[in-house]
Amino acid sequence: MDLKRVKNEEKLELCRKYFLAGFMVLPLMWLVNSIWFFNEAFRKPAYDQQKQIRSYVIRSMIATLVSITIMVVWIVIFQLNRASWGATGDYMSFIIPKGMA
C-alpha cells in the first residue's frame, strides 16, 4: 500500500490497528508500524492526525524494544538452564539436544 495515496484519517486508523495488533502476541507488528509510519510521524509537514500517529509510532518502538528484550532474556535463561530443569525443561523443548544431561 502506498501511504501517499491514503487519506490522513485512514493513515491514523491503520497505524492504530497495527499498534493494537502487536498486543495479540505479534510484536513484529510493532516493528512494522514503527518503520512504515516513521516518515509520516516525523518527517512530513504537520497535519492534524500527525500527533496521534507520532504517539503510536513512539509506543510501537518502545514495545518492540521491550518485547525483543524479554524474548532474548528468556532464550538465554532457557538455553543455559534447560538441562538443569530436568523433565520440565524437556517438556518445554520441541527438540531435545544431545549432550549435557
C-alpha positions as CSV (number, residue, x, y, z in Angstrom):
1,M,0.0,0.0,0.0
2,D,1.3,3.4,-0.9
3,L,0.8,5.8,2.0
4,K,0.9,8.8,-0.3
5,R,-2.5,7.8,-1.7
6,V,-4.2,7.3,1.6
7,K,-6.1,10.0,3.4
8,N,-4.7,11.2,6.8
9,E,-7.7,9.8,8.7
10,E,-7.1,6.3,7.2
11,K,-3.4,6.5,8.0
12,L,-4.2,7.2,11.6
13,E,-6.7,4.3,11.7
14,L,-4.2,1.9,10.1
15,C,-1.4,2.9,12.4
16,R,-3.7,2.4,15.4
17,K,-4.7,-1.1,14.1
18,Y,-1.1,-2.1,13.7
19,F,-0.3,-0.9,17.2
20,L,-3.2,-2.9,18.7
21,A,-2.3,-6.0,16.7
22,G,1.0,-6.1,18.4
23,F,-0.8,-6.9,21.7
24,M,-2.1,-10.1,20.2
25,V,1.4,-11.7,20.7
26,L,2.6,-10.2,17.4
27,P,5.5,-7.9,18.3
28,L,6.6,-7.9,14.7
29,M,3.5,-5.7,14.0
30,W,5.0,-3.0,16.3
31,L,8.3,-3.2,14.3
32,V,6.4,-2.9,11.0
33,N,4.3,0.0,12.4
34,S,7.4,1.8,13.6
35,I,9.2,1.5,10.2
36,W,6.2,2.1,8.0
37,F,4.9,5.2,9.7
38,F,8.2,6.8,10.8
39,N,8.2,9.2,7.9
40,E,4.6,10.2,8.4
41,A,5.2,10.8,12.1
42,F,8.5,12.7,12.0
43,R,9.4,13.9,8.5
44,K,6.2,15.1,6.8
45,P,4.8,18.6,7.2
46,A,2.4,18.9,10.1
47,Y,-1.2,17.9,9.8
48,D,-4.0,17.2,12.3
49,Q,-3.5,13.5,12.8
50,Q,0.2,13.5,12.8
51,K,0.5,14.0,16.6
52,Q,-1.6,10.8,17.2
53,I,0.4,8.9,14.6
54,R,3.6,10.0,16.2
55,S,2.4,8.7,19.6
56,Y,1.6,5.3,18.1
57,V,4.9,5.1,16.4
58,I,6.8,6.0,19.6
59,R,4.8,3.5,21.6
60,S,5.4,0.9,18.9
61,M,9.2,1.5,19.1
62,I,9.2,1.1,22.8
63,A,7.0,-2.0,22.7
64,T,9.3,-3.5,20.1
65,L,12.4,-2.9,22.2
66,V,10.7,-4.3,25.4
67,S,9.4,-7.4,23.6
68,I,12.7,-8.2,21.9
69,T,14.5,-7.7,25.3
70,I,12.1,-10.1,27.0
71,M,12.5,-12.7,24.3
72,V,16.3,-12.5,24.3
73,V,16.4,-12.8,28.1
74,W,14.0,-15.8,28.1
75,I,16.0,-17.5,25.3
76,V,19.3,-17.1,27.2
77,I,17.8,-18.3,30.5
78,F,16.2,-21.3,28.9
79,Q,19.3,-22.3,26.9
80,L,21.5,-22.0,30.0
81,N,19.2,-23.8,32.4
82,R,17.2,-26.3,30.3
83,A,19.3,-29.3,31.3
84,S,19.2,-28.5,35.0
85,W,15.4,-28.2,34.9
86,G,15.2,-31.9,34.1
87,A,11.8,-33.1,32.8
88,T,10.3,-29.7,32.9
89,G,12.9,-28.3,30.6
90,D,12.4,-31.3,28.3
91,Y,8.6,-30.8,28.2
92,M,9.2,-27.2,27.1
93,S,11.6,-28.3,24.3
94,F,10.5,-29.2,20.8
95,I,13.9,-30.8,20.1
96,I,15.9,-32.2,23.0
97,P,19.6,-31.7,22.1
98,K,22.1,-34.5,22.9
99,G,24.9,-33.6,25.2
100,M,24.5,-32.2,28.7
101,A,22.2,-34.4,30.7
